[in-house]
Amino acid sequence: MLSEWGISDADWAGADFAAAPLEDNGRDPASPSVRLNGGQLVWSGRSERDVIGYRVYVLDHTGGRRVVAVIKRGEATAFSALKPGAAYCVTAVDIAGRESAPSASVSLPSAAPHEPPAQKGDDAGNNRQPPADGNNAANGNTQPPASR
């Protein structure tokens, strides 16, 4: 299980520290509580000592999940590669490979549709004012202005 998370004996070779061994508590981890914070998905680390990390999922329109990030315990509990309108959830994973139920889902609001700038006059551009000298060439009138 640890190798799936990129943890190997070589990672610890020559380390001068004492660590408490990870022991399975025999229970599924509790679901993380998630929220949006400035465009990031954030959650608090689980207090269970046997939790080794988290999986971030994107949800599809049918409720299916796809892993988009694996966060190891001790790393920042945040994910920032969110796409507007997509829904995300997080699970906790313990040393025995048990995974929590998914958190509540959260999503960034969808981007507002782009609207073209408003035009002066009507949509066809046919509501133009003639030039001050009376020459209506812009509107197709090629006659010279009337003499006074």
Z-matrix of the N, CA and C atoms (Angstrom, degrees):
N
C 1 1.445
C 2 1.525 1 110.83
N 3 1.312 2 118.22 1 -42.87
C 4 1.463 3 120.33 2 -177.80
C 5 1.525 4 111.66 3 -63.32
N 6 1.333 5 116.36 4 -35.49
C 7 1.469 6 118.60 5 -179.73
C 8 1.531 7 111.07 6 -65.10
N 9 1.349 8 118.09 7 -31.28
C 10 1.464 9 120.91 8 176.59
C 11 1.517 10 111.05 9 -62.41
N 12 1.311 11 117.45 10 -25.81
C 13 1.456 12 122.72 11 -178.55
C 14 1.520 13 111.07 12 -96.36
N 15 1.343 14 116.68 13 5.21
C 16 1.458 15 119.95 14 177.39
C 17 1.514 16 113.75 15 80.20
N 18 1.333 17 117.26 16 22.15
C 19 1.464 18 121.70 17 178.90
C 20 1.526 19 107.98 18 -107.78
N 21 1.345 20 116.15 19 125.73
C 22 1.469 21 119.71 20 179.63
C 23 1.520 22 109.63 21 -135.07
N 24 1.335 23 115.82 22 169.93
C 25 1.465 24 120.80 23 177.74
C 26 1.523 25 110.93 24 -59.24
N 27 1.330 26 116.95 25 -33.72
C 28 1.462 27 120.69 26 -179.39
C 29 1.527 28 111.35 27 -62.66
N 30 1.339 29 116.78 28 -28.09
C 31 1.465 30 120.30 29 178.57
C 32 1.523 31 111.69 30 -63.48
N 33 1.308 32 116.77 31 -24.57
C 34 1.463 33 121.07 32 -174.10
C 35 1.531 34 112.56 33 -107.48
N 36 1.329 35 118.00 34 -5.07
C 37 1.463 36 121.03 35 -177.06
C 38 1.526 37 110.77 36 -59.07
N 39 1.308 38 116.93 37 129.60
C 40 1.453 39 122.81 38 176.56
C 41 1.524 40 113.96 39 78.47
N 42 1.315 41 117.64 40 4.39
C 43 1.464 42 120.03 41 -179.98
C 44 1.519 43 109.87 42 -75.19
N 45 1.321 44 116.63 43 135.84
C 46 1.454 45 122.86 44 179.10
C 47 1.516 46 110.01 45 -108.12
N 48 1.317 47 116.42 46 76.09
C 49 1.451 48 120.19 47 175.61
C 50 1.519 49 108.58 48 -156.26
N 51 1.285 50 114.20 49 160.40
C 52 1.465 51 120.12 50 177.19
C 53 1.518 52 107.40 51 -107.54
N 54 1.298 53 116.97 52 136.01
C 55 1.454 54 121.21 53 179.35
C 56 1.519 55 108.73 54 -131.48
N 57 1.294 56 115.08 55 143.98
C 58 1.452 57 119.57 56 175.44
C 59 1.520 58 107.83 57 -72.16
N 60 1.318 59 117.19 58 136.28
C 61 1.462 60 118.81 59 179.30
C 62 1.534 61 110.04 60 -65.90
N 63 1.316 62 114.85 61 145.84
C 64 1.459 63 119.22 62 176.04
C 65 1.520 64 107.87 63 -79.73
N 66 1.302 65 116.07 64 126.60
C 67 1.458 66 120.82 65 178.43
C 68 1.513 67 109.00 66 -122.39
N 69 1.317 68 114.66 67 134.78
C 70 1.451 69 121.42 68 178.05
C 71 1.524 70 109.00 69 -67.10
N 72 1.335 71 117.09 70 129.47
C 73 1.459 72 120.11 71 178.66
C 74 1.527 73 112.71 72 -88.26
N 75 1.333 74 116.97 73 -0.53
C 76 1.462 75 121.24 74 176.04
C 77 1.519 76 114.98 75 81.18
N 78 1.314 77 118.27 76 3.62
C 79 1.464 78 121.73 77 -178.24
C 80 1.521 79 110.75 78 -123.79
N 81 1.329 80 114.92 79 155.03
C 82 1.469 81 119.97 80 172.20
C 83 1.521 82 108.21 81 -67.21
N 84 1.323 83 118.11 82 143.35
C 85 1.466 84 119.78 83 175.66
C 86 1.528 85 110.77 84 -64.66
N 87 1.307 86 116.02 85 155.04
C 88 1.467 87 121.29 86 174.19
C 89 1.528 88 108.92 87 -75.83
N 90 1.308 89 116.11 88 152.68
C 91 1.465 90 121.40 89 178.17
C 92 1.521 91 110.79 90 -68.67
N 93 1.327 92 117.31 91 137.94
C 94 1.469 93 119.89 92 175.18
C 95 1.538 94 110.81 93 -69.13
N 96 1.312 95 116.01 94 152.09
C 97 1.468 96 122.12 95 171.49
C 98 1.518 97 106.76 96 -95.05
N 99 1.331 98 117.11 97 123.42
C 100 1.461 99 121.22 98 -175.77
C 101 1.517 100 110.74 99 -114.98
N 102 1.340 101 114.94 100 158.75
C 103 1.458 102 121.43 101 176.40
C 104 1.521 103 108.18 102 -158.39
N 105 1.310 104 115.60 103 164.87
C 106 1.458 105 121.35 104 173.56
C 107 1.512 106 108.19 105 -94.45
N 108 1.329 107 115.76 106 139.32
C 109 1.457 108 121.57 107 178.26
C 110 1.525 109 107.54 108 -142.19
N 111 1.308 110 116.51 109 102.85
C 112 1.463 111 120.58 110 178.22
C 113 1.513 112 114.09 111 58.00
N 114 1.309 113 118.70 112 41.68
C 115 1.460 114 121.45 113 178.65
C 116 1.519 115 114.04 114 83.41
N 117 1.324 116 117.58 115 6.61
C 118 1.464 117 122.04 116 176.73
C 119 1.519 118 109.74 117 -115.69
N 120 1.326 119 115.66 118 147.74
C 121 1.458 120 122.67 119 170.06
C 122 1.525 121 105.76 120 -88.15
N 123 1.323 122 118.08 121 122.95
C 124 1.466 123 121.72 122 -178.76
C 125 1.527 124 109.68 123 -129.72
N 126 1.325 125 115.73 124 154.34
C 127 1.456 126 121.81 125 177.59
C 128 1.524 127 108.76 126 -152.76
N 129 1.318 128 115.87 127 160.58
C 130 1.462 129 121.36 128 176.83
C 131 1.515 130 108.50 129 -89.07
N 132 1.335 131 116.29 130 141.05
C 133 1.458 132 120.62 131 176.93
C 134 1.522 133 110.68 132 -62.71
N 135 1.313 134 116.31 133 147.42
C 136 1.467 135 121.50 134 -179.71
C 137 1.523 136 109.60 135 -75.50
N 138 1.320 137 115.69 136 147.75
C 139 1.464 138 120.66 137 -178.54
C 140 1.529 139 112.53 138 -84.04
N 141 1.342 140 117.56 139 -13.73
C 142 1.472 141 119.05 140 178.39
C 143 1.520 142 108.79 141 -62.76
N 144 1.304 143 115.51 142 130.57
C 145 1.468 144 120.90 143 -176.34
C 146 1.520 145 113.16 144 -69.76
N 147 1.334 146 117.73 145 -18.63
C 148 1.462 147 119.48 146 -177.52
C 149 1.529 148 113.63 147 -93.36
N 150 1.326 149 118.68 148 1.72
C 151 1.470 150 121.47 149 177.16
C 152 1.525 151 108.48 150 -74.12
N 153 1.338 152 115.29 151 126.17
C 154 1.470 153 119.83 152 -178.54
C 155 1.528 154 113.04 153 -107.06
N 156 1.328 155 117.11 154 -8.48
C 157 1.457 156 118.45 155 178.74
C 158 1.507 157 112.61 156 171.32
N 159 1.344 158 113.63 157 -169.11
C 160 1.464 159 121.63 158 -173.73
C 161 1.518 160 109.52 159 -139.09
N 162 1.317 161 115.03 160 150.83
C 163 1.460 162 121.56 161 173.12
C 164 1.521 163 107.89 162 -116.21
N 165 1.330 164 115.16 163 132.44
C 166 1.467 165 121.49 164 175.77
C 167 1.522 166 106.25 165 -103.35
N 168 1.318 167 115.65 166 128.84
C 169 1.461 168 122.04 167 -178.96
C 170 1.522 169 110.30 168 -116.88
N 171 1.336 170 115.85 169 146.87
C 172 1.460 171 121.79 170 166.16
C 173 1.526 172 104.92 171 -102.61
N 174 1.321 173 115.77 172 139.06
C 175 1.458 174 121.74 173 -178.24
C 176 1.520 175 109.57 174 -99.75
N 177 1.333 176 116.16 175 139.82
C 178 1.464 177 118.06 176 175.53
C 179 1.527 178 109.20 177 -93.91
N 180 1.310 179 116.36 178 177.91
C 181 1.467 180 121.39 179 -175.12
C 182 1.524 181 113.14 180 -65.40
N 183 1.339 182 118.54 181 -16.46
C 184 1.463 183 121.42 182 178.87
C 185 1.524 184 111.94 183 -96.27
N 186 1.334 185 117.16 184 -1.59
C 187 1.461 186 120.71 185 -178.44
C 188 1.516 187 112.93 186 94.97
N 189 1.325 188 117.43 187 -2.06
C 190 1.466 189 121.04 188 176.53
C 191 1.521 190 110.48 189 -68.19
N 192 1.340 191 116.02 190 154.38
C 193 1.467 192 120.42 191 -178.22
C 194 1.524 193 110.06 192 -119.50
N 195 1.350 194 114.56 193 147.44
C 196 1.464 195 121.83 194 174.34
C 197 1.515 196 107.77 195 -135.17
N 198 1.353 197 116.85 196 128.71
C 199 1.463 198 121.68 197 179.89
C 200 1.523 199 109.20 198 -66.28
N 201 1.355 200 116.24 199 128.69
C 202 1.458 201 121.06 200 176.79
C 203 1.524 202 111.76 201 -116.31
N 204 1.349 203 116.84 202 -12.98
C 205 1.467 204 119.92 203 178.01
C 206 1.523 205 109.48 204 -161.02
N 207 1.327 206 114.90 205 147.39
C 208 1.462 207 123.02 206 172.58
C 209 1.526 208 105.94 207 -122.45
N 210 1.309 209 115.60 208 121.74
C 211 1.464 210 121.95 209 -177.23
C 212 1.525 211 108.16 210 -113.17
N 213 1.334 212 117.09 211 120.36
C 214 1.464 213 121.55 212 179.79
C 215 1.518 214 110.38 213 -77.38
N 216 1.313 215 116.11 214 149.23
C 217 1.465 216 120.31 215 175.13
C 218 1.522 217 108.32 216 -55.63
N 219 1.298 218 116.88 217 138.23
C 220 1.458 219 121.86 218 -178.62
C 221 1.519 220 112.91 219 96.41
N 222 1.323 221 117.55 220 -19.06
C 223 1.467 222 120.83 221 174.87
C 224 1.525 223 108.54 222 -85.80
N 225 1.304 224 116.02 223 166.32
C 226 1.465 225 120.90 224 179.09
C 227 1.522 226 110.08 225 -59.85
N 228 1.317 227 116.28 226 131.93
C 229 1.464 228 120.86 227 179.46
C 230 1.525 229 108.87 228 -89.03
N 231 1.330 230 114.37 229 71.15
C 232 1.462 231 122.13 230 -178.45
C 233 1.518 232 108.98 231 -153.06
N 234 1.326 233 115.78 232 153.61
C 235 1.452 234 122.73 233 176.87
C 236 1.520 235 106.65 234 -140.75
N 237 1.338 236 116.53 235 125.22
C 238 1.463 237 119.30 236 -173.56
C 239 1.526 238 115.13 237 -113.94
N 240 1.318 239 119.20 238 -4.36
C 241 1.466 240 120.33 239 -178.21
C 242 1.527 241 110.74 240 -86.29
N 243 1.323 242 116.35 241 51.65
C 244 1.459 243 121.53 242 -178.69
C 245 1.519 244 110.83 243 -82.87
N 246 1.317 245 115.43 244 142.31
C 247 1.458 246 121.36 245 175.82
C 248 1.534 247 107.79 246 -104.83
N 249 1.333 248 118.24 247 131.75
C 250 1.469 249 120.60 248 179.82
C 251 1.524 250 111.51 249 -54.53
N 252 1.324 251 115.71 250 134.00
C 253 1.462 252 121.67 251 177.97
C 254 1.517 253 114.38 252 88.17
N 255 1.340 254 118.91 253 -17.90
C 256 1.466 255 121.21 254 179.08
C 257 1.522 256 109.14 255 -83.04
N 258 1.337 257 116.91 256 146.63
C 259 1.462 258 122.33 257 178.92
C 260 1.529 259 109.30 258 -101.63
N 261 1.340 260 115.71 259 142.85
C 262 1.461 261 122.51 260 -177.31
C 263 1.521 262 110.11 261 -130.98
N 264 1.341 263 116.14 262 152.38
C 265 1.459 264 122.20 263 171.56
C 266 1.525 265 107.96 264 -143.47
N 267 1.336 266 116.26 265 167.63
C 268 1.458 267 122.33 266 -177.22
C 269 1.525 268 108.49 267 -132.01
N 270 1.336 269 116.13 268 144.48
C 271 1.463 270 121.70 269 171.81
C 272 1.525 271 108.93 270 -124.92
N 273 1.326 272 116.08 271 155.29
C 274 1.463 273 122.28 272 173.34
C 275 1.529 274 107.43 273 -100.52
N 276 1.338 275 116.52 274 145.64
C 277 1.462 276 121.90 275 -179.73
C 278 1.519 277 107.90 276 -125.74
N 279 1.356 278 115.94 277 134.91
C 280 1.466 279 118.63 278 -179.30
C 281 1.524 280 111.77 279 -103.09
N 282 1.331 281 115.76 280 176.49
C 283 1.462 282 122.32 281 -175.48
C 284 1.524 283 113.01 282 -60.12
N 285 1.336 284 117.59 283 -26.27
C 286 1.465 285 121.54 284 179.56
C 287 1.528 286 111.48 285 -86.41
N 288 1.323 287 117.41 286 -1.07
C 289 1.459 288 120.67 287 179.31
C 290 1.515 289 113.45 288 89.47
N 291 1.325 290 117.44 289 3.26
C 292 1.462 291 119.87 290 177.32
C 293 1.527 292 108.69 291 -74.24
N 294 1.316 293 114.08 292 141.39
C 295 1.458 294 120.83 293 -177.60
C 296 1.524 295 108.99 294 -116.96
N 297 1.315 296 116.34 295 138.94
C 298 1.461 297 120.71 296 178.11
C 299 1.521 298 110.47 297 -68.47
N 300 1.305 299 114.86 298 167.73
C 301 1.458 300 119.63 299 168.65
C 302 1.526 301 106.62 300 -65.26
N 303 1.322 302 118.16 301 153.98
C 304 1.472 303 119.53 302 179.63
C 305 1.524 304 111.45 303 -65.63
N 306 1.313 305 114.63 304 148.87
C 307 1.464 306 121.15 305 173.26
C 308 1.516 307 108.62 306 -67.25
N 309 1.308 308 115.84 307 174.64
C 310 1.461 309 119.72 308 169.78
C 311 1.525 310 107.59 309 -61.51
N 312 1.307 311 116.60 310 151.78
C 313 1.472 312 118.86 311 179.01
C 314 1.526 313 110.00 312 -88.67
N 315 1.315 314 115.01 313 147.13
C 316 1.465 315 122.36 314 176.70
C 317 1.524 316 108.34 315 -134.73
N 318 1.327 317 116.28 316 156.10
C 319 1.462 318 119.67 317 177.51
C 320 1.517 319 110.24 318 -152.23
N 321 1.330 320 114.15 319 150.69
C 322 1.460 321 120.36 320 171.23
C 323 1.517 322 107.28 321 -73.45
N 324 1.315 323 118.68 322 146.07
C 325 1.458 324 119.40 323 176.11
C 326 1.528 325 110.38 324 -59.57
N 327 1.318 326 115.94 325 148.09
C 328 1.464 327 120.67 326 175.54
C 329 1.516 328 109.22 327 -64.48
N 330 1.317 329 115.05 328 149.46
C 331 1.464 330 119.92 329 176.66
C 332 1.522 331 108.38 330 -66.26
N 333 1.326 332 117.13 331 139.73
C 334 1.465 333 121.58 332 178.29
C 335 1.519 334 109.00 333 -66.86
N 336 1.321 335 117.44 334 140.70
C 337 1.470 336 118.64 335 178.07
C 338 1.515 337 110.31 336 -62.85
N 339 1.318 338 115.67 337 143.80
C 340 1.464 339 121.50 338 -178.82
C 341 1.520 340 108.87 339 -78.74
N 342 1.307 341 116.54 340 128.64
C 343 1.457 342 121.04 341 177.25
C 344 1.523 343 108.37 342 -111.79
N 345 1.345 344 117.79 343 138.22
C 346 1.463 345 119.71 344 179.83
C 347 1.521 346 109.58 345 -66.89
N 348 1.333 347 116.81 346 153.43
C 349 1.466 348 119.52 347 179.02
C 350 1.527 349 110.63 348 -63.90
N 351 1.309 350 116.02 349 149.58
C 352 1.466 351 121.05 350 178.71
C 353 1.520 352 109.43 351 -66.59
N 354 1.332 353 115.45 352 143.37
C 355 1.457 354 120.44 353 178.51
C 356 1.518 355 109.16 354 -103.39
N 357 1.332 356 115.74 355 151.35
C 358 1.453 357 119.77 356 173.13
C 359 1.514 358 107.66 357 -76.29
N 360 1.294 359 117.45 358 143.37
C 361 1.453 360 120.65 359 178.99
C 362 1.509 361 110.05 360 78.89
N 363 1.335 362 115.65 361 -163.75
C 364 1.456 363 117.96 362 -178.59
C 365 1.520 364 110.26 363 -82.06
N 366 1.338 365 116.90 364 172.44
C 367 1.460 366 121.55 365 -174.99
C 368 1.522 367 112.93 366 -61.91
N 369 1.334 368 118.05 367 -27.89
C 370 1.462 369 120.05 368 -177.85
C 371 1.517 370 112.12 369 -85.79
N 372 1.293 371 117.89 370 -5.78
C 373 1.457 372 120.53 371 179.90
C 374 1.513 373 112.68 372 77.51
N 375 1.350 374 118.09 373 17.26
C 376 1.464 375 121.55 374 -176.85
C 377 1.521 376 113.36 375 -90.85
N 378 1.277 377 118.34 376 4.36
C 379 1.462 378 120.29 377 -176.75
C 380 1.527 379 109.77 378 -105.36
N 381 1.320 380 115.74 379 47.35
C 382 1.458 381 120.44 380 -178.40
C 383 1.522 382 109.60 381 -88.56
N 384 1.296 383 116.12 382 149.02
C 385 1.466 384 121.33 383 177.37
C 386 1.531 385 108.56 384 -85.43
N 387 1.330 386 117.30 385 141.21
C 388 1.462 387 118.90 386 177.62
C 389 1.522 388 109.52 387 -69.54
N 390 1.322 389 116.41 388 156.64
C 391 1.461 390 119.38 389 177.30
C 392 1.518 391 110.52 390 -60.11
N 393 1.322 392 116.22 391 157.05
C 394 1.465 393 121.92 392 -177.30
C 395 1.517 394 111.84 393 -62.03
N 396 1.354 395 118.56 394 -26.82
C 397 1.467 396 119.63 395 -178.02
C 398 1.521 397 111.96 396 -81.85
N 399 1.318 398 117.49 397 1.28
C 400 1.458 399 121.12 398 178.21
C 401 1.504 400 113.29 399 88.32
N 402 1.353 401 118.87 400 -3.18
C 403 1.449 402 121.77 401 178.90
C 404 1.520 403 108.61 402 -76.55
N 405 1.294 404 116.27 403 116.02
C 406 1.453 405 121.88 404 -176.71
C 407 1.523 406 112.32 405 -99.70
N 408 1.312 407 118.60 406 31.31
C 409 1.461 408 121.53 407 -177.61
C 410 1.520 409 110.80 408 -58.43
N 411 1.337 410 117.16 409 -33.31
C 412 1.460 411 119.66 410 -179.80
C 413 1.511 412 111.42 411 -64.11
N 414 1.329 413 117.53 412 -25.42
C 415 1.452 414 121.42 413 179.89
C 416 1.526 415 112.26 414 -102.58
N 417 1.311 416 117.75 415 14.15
C 418 1.457 417 121.65 416 177.12
C 419 1.518 418 114.08 417 94.22
N 420 1.321 419 120.62 418 -1.46
C 421 1.462 420 123.12 419 179.15
C 422 1.519 421 108.23 420 -88.95
N 423 1.307 422 115.57 421 110.63
C 424 1.465 423 119.10 422 -178.59
C 425 1.520 424 112.15 423 -100.42
N 426 1.308 425 118.16 424 6.11
C 427 1.457 426 122.04 425 178.37
C 428 1.521 427 108.89 426 -72.33
N 429 1.315 428 116.37 427 140.38
C 430 1.463 429 118.18 428 176.32
C 431 1.533 430 109.23 429 -66.39
N 432 1.319 431 116.97 430 157.89
C 433 1.450 432 119.42 431 178.87
C 434 1.529 433 110.28 432 -61.02
N 435 1.283 434 116.55 433 150.23
C 436 1.474 435 121.26 434 179.01
C 437 1.504 436 109.43 435 -64.04
N 438 1.333 437 116.40 436 138.93
C 439 1.457 438 119.32 437 -179.92
C 440 1.528 439 109.07 438 -76.04
N 441 1.293 440 117.25 439 151.66
C 442 1.461 441 121.99 440 -177.47
C 443 1.470 442 111.83 441 -107.64
